[in-house]
């Protein structure tokens, strides 16, 4: 059951996850019935239900006979989401102290097609406002499918403009939200050398790339 797997990823043991999903299906039940529904050995069901109660995921609703009922799934998910967001916030603060944001003028070299494609996909998935993409058609098509809803996307070829790549290479440009950019050169099939490029947060370079993509789009008649 996929719900059991997801609950385990959130920190529950397998028995706890199976008992909780069984309780959700039953509504309320005596431990023996929960054990049968969940496929948990009878000797283990009492301690499993007690741990669920300790986690705030189940509660005793009767003593004679002893019965348990689950916390609603909606409440559990809301609590788990708040806890996860708190952990992410704490991690972000800790990582920021360990590695401050790079200087805006920094330019980082990229080597290898896989590394370049992975970075471009990450930048695209995290876009909030805009993406300017031009060049290598296969890469542009891939990023177009990954672009989040509501993000303004401008995609163009570089036909009709002076080449920004050497012979045997395919240029690719990406600018995201006016905050980050990639300039890459992919190697044509059968060509020699390794795909390479740069990644930067330099606002001047980002602005130049956005302008170049917009110029490329106008030259081939792509709506802005």
C-alpha positions as CSV (number, residue, x, y, z in Angstrom):
1,X,0.0,0.0,0.0
2,X,1.5,3.3,-1.1
3,X,0.2,5.2,1.9
4,X,2.1,2.9,4.3
5,X,5.3,3.6,2.3
6,X,4.8,7.4,2.5
7,X,4.0,7.3,6.2
8,X,7.2,5.4,6.8
9,X,9.1,8.1,4.9
10,X,7.6,10.6,7.4
11,X,9.0,8.6,10.4
12,X,6.5,6.0,11.3
13,X,7.5,2.3,11.6
14,X,5.9,-0.2,9.2
15,X,3.6,-1.5,12.0
16,X,2.6,2.0,13.0
17,X,1.9,3.0,9.4
18,X,-0.1,-0.2,8.8
19,X,-2.1,0.2,12.1
20,X,-2.8,3.9,11.4
21,X,-4.2,3.2,7.9
22,X,-6.2,0.3,9.3
23,X,-7.7,2.6,11.9
24,X,-8.5,5.2,9.2
25,X,-10.4,2.4,7.3
26,X,-12.2,1.1,10.3
27,X,-13.0,4.4,12.1
28,X,-12.8,2.8,15.5
29,X,-12.0,-0.7,16.5
30,X,-10.7,-3.1,19.2
31,X,-7.0,-3.9,18.9
32,X,-7.7,-7.5,17.6
33,X,-9.7,-6.1,14.7
34,X,-7.0,-3.6,13.9
35,X,-4.4,-6.4,13.9
36,X,-6.4,-8.4,11.4
37,X,-7.0,-5.4,9.2
38,X,-3.4,-4.4,9.3
39,X,-1.8,-7.8,9.1
40,X,0.1,-7.2,12.4
41,X,0.8,-10.1,14.9
42,X,-1.6,-9.9,17.8
43,X,1.3,-9.7,20.4
44,X,2.5,-6.5,18.7
45,X,-0.7,-4.6,18.2
46,X,-1.0,-3.2,21.7
47,X,2.4,-1.6,21.8
48,X,1.9,-0.4,18.3
49,X,-1.3,1.3,19.2
50,X,0.2,2.8,22.3
51,X,3.0,4.3,20.2
52,X,0.4,5.8,17.8
53,X,-1.3,7.3,20.8
54,X,2.0,8.7,22.0
55,X,2.5,10.3,18.6
56,X,-1.0,11.8,18.7
57,X,-2.2,9.7,15.8
58,X,-4.7,7.6,17.8
59,X,-6.8,7.8,20.9
60,X,-8.6,5.4,23.2
61,X,-12.3,5.9,22.8
62,X,-13.5,3.0,25.0
63,X,-12.3,0.8,27.9
64,X,-14.8,-2.1,27.9
65,X,-14.1,-3.2,25.3
66,X,-10.9,-1.3,24.7
67,X,-11.2,0.6,21.4
68,X,-9.0,3.0,19.4
69,X,-9.8,5.7,16.9
70,X,-7.5,7.6,14.6
71,X,-6.6,11.2,14.4
72,X,-8.1,12.5,11.1
73,X,-5.8,12.2,8.1
74,X,-6.3,15.9,7.3
75,X,-5.1,17.0,10.8
76,X,-2.1,14.6,10.6
77,X,-1.1,15.9,7.2
78,X,-1.4,19.5,8.3
79,X,0.8,18.8,11.4
80,X,3.4,16.9,9.3
81,X,3.5,19.8,6.7
82,X,4.1,22.3,9.5
83,X,6.9,20.2,11.0
84,X,8.5,19.7,7.6
85,X,8.4,23.4,6.8
86,X,10.0,24.2,10.2
87,X,12.8,21.7,9.6
88,X,13.4,23.1,6.1
89,X,13.6,26.6,7.6
90,X,16.1,25.5,10.2
91,X,18.2,23.7,7.6
92,X,18.2,26.8,5.4
93,X,19.4,29.0,8.2
94,X,22.1,26.5,9.2
95,X,23.3,26.1,5.6
96,X,23.3,29.8,5.0
97,X,25.6,30.3,8.0
98,X,27.9,27.6,6.6
99,X,27.9,28.8,3.0
100,X,26.8,32.4,2.4
101,X,25.3,33.2,-1.0
102,X,27.9,33.7,-3.7
103,X,29.0,37.2,-4.7
104,X,26.7,38.5,-7.5
105,X,29.7,39.0,-9.8
106,X,30.9,35.4,-9.4
107,X,30.9,33.2,-12.5
108,X,31.2,29.4,-12.1
109,X,32.4,27.1,-14.9
110,X,30.4,24.0,-15.8
111,X,31.7,20.9,-17.5
112,X,29.8,17.9,-18.9
113,X,26.4,17.8,-20.5
114,X,24.8,16.0,-17.6
115,X,25.8,18.7,-15.1
116,X,24.7,21.5,-17.4
117,X,21.3,19.9,-18.1
118,X,20.8,19.1,-14.4
119,X,21.5,22.7,-13.4
120,X,19.2,24.1,-16.1
121,X,16.4,21.8,-15.0
122,X,16.8,22.9,-11.4
123,X,16.8,26.6,-12.4
124,X,13.6,26.0,-14.4
125,X,11.7,24.1,-11.7
126,X,12.5,26.9,-9.2
127,X,11.4,29.8,-11.5
128,X,8.9,32.2,-10.1
129,X,8.4,34.9,-12.6
130,X,10.2,34.5,-15.9
131,X,12.4,32.3,-18.1
132,X,14.4,33.3,-21.2
133,X,15.6,30.3,-23.2
134,X,17.3,30.1,-26.5
135,X,19.4,27.7,-28.5
136,X,19.6,23.9,-28.5
137,X,16.1,22.8,-29.5
138,X,16.0,19.6,-27.5
139,X,17.0,21.3,-24.3
140,X,14.6,24.1,-24.8
141,X,11.7,21.6,-25.4
142,X,12.6,19.8,-22.2
143,X,12.7,22.9,-20.1
144,X,9.4,24.1,-21.6
145,X,7.7,21.0,-20.2
146,X,9.2,21.6,-16.8
147,X,8.3,25.3,-16.5
148,X,6.0,25.9,-13.6
149,X,2.5,27.2,-14.3
150,X,2.2,31.0,-14.3
151,X,5.9,31.6,-15.2
152,X,6.3,33.8,-18.3
153,X,8.4,31.7,-20.7
154,X,10.1,33.1,-23.8
155,X,11.7,30.4,-26.0
156,X,13.6,31.1,-29.3
157,X,16.1,29.6,-31.6
158,X,19.3,31.6,-32.3
159,X,18.8,31.5,-36.1
160,X,19.5,34.7,-37.9
161,X,21.9,36.1,-35.2
162,X,25.7,35.9,-35.1
163,X,26.7,32.6,-33.7
164,X,27.8,32.4,-30.1
165,X,29.3,28.9,-30.4
166,X,32.3,27.5,-32.3
167,X,31.8,25.2,-35.2
168,X,30.6,21.8,-34.1
169,X,28.9,23.2,-31.0
170,X,25.4,24.2,-30.2
171,X,24.8,27.3,-28.0
172,X,22.3,27.4,-25.2
173,X,21.2,30.4,-23.2
174,X,19.0,30.5,-20.1
175,X,18.1,33.4,-17.7
176,X,15.7,32.9,-14.8
177,X,13.8,35.6,-12.9
178,X,16.6,38.2,-13.5
179,X,18.6,36.3,-10.9
180,X,20.5,33.5,-12.5
181,X,21.8,32.6,-15.9
182,X,23.5,29.8,-17.8
183,X,25.5,30.1,-21.0
184,X,26.4,26.6,-22.4
185,X,27.9,25.0,-25.5
186,X,26.8,21.5,-26.3
187,X,28.9,19.3,-28.6
188,X,27.4,18.2,-31.9
189,X,27.1,14.4,-32.4
190,X,30.4,13.1,-33.6
191,X,32.2,16.2,-32.5
192,X,35.1,16.3,-30.2
193,X,35.5,17.9,-26.7
194,X,33.2,18.2,-23.7
195,X,30.1,20.3,-23.2
196,X,30.9,23.3,-21.2
197,X,29.5,26.6,-20.0
198,X,29.1,29.1,-17.1
199,X,26.6,29.8,-14.4
200,X,26.3,33.2,-12.9
201,X,24.2,35.5,-10.7
202,X,25.8,38.6,-12.2
203,X,23.0,41.0,-13.0
204,X,24.8,42.6,-16.0
205,X,25.3,39.2,-17.7
206,X,21.7,38.1,-16.9
207,X,20.4,41.3,-18.4
208,X,22.5,40.8,-21.5
209,X,21.2,37.2,-21.9
210,X,17.6,38.3,-21.5
211,X,18.1,41.0,-24.1
212,X,19.8,38.6,-26.5
213,X,17.0,36.0,-26.2
214,X,14.4,38.7,-26.8
215,X,16.3,39.9,-29.9
216,X,16.5,36.3,-31.1
217,X,12.8,35.9,-30.6
218,X,12.0,39.0,-32.6
219,X,14.3,38.0,-35.4
220,X,12.3,34.7,-35.9
221,X,8.9,36.2,-35.1
222,X,8.3,34.6,-31.7
223,X,5.6,36.5,-29.7
224,X,7.2,38.1,-26.5
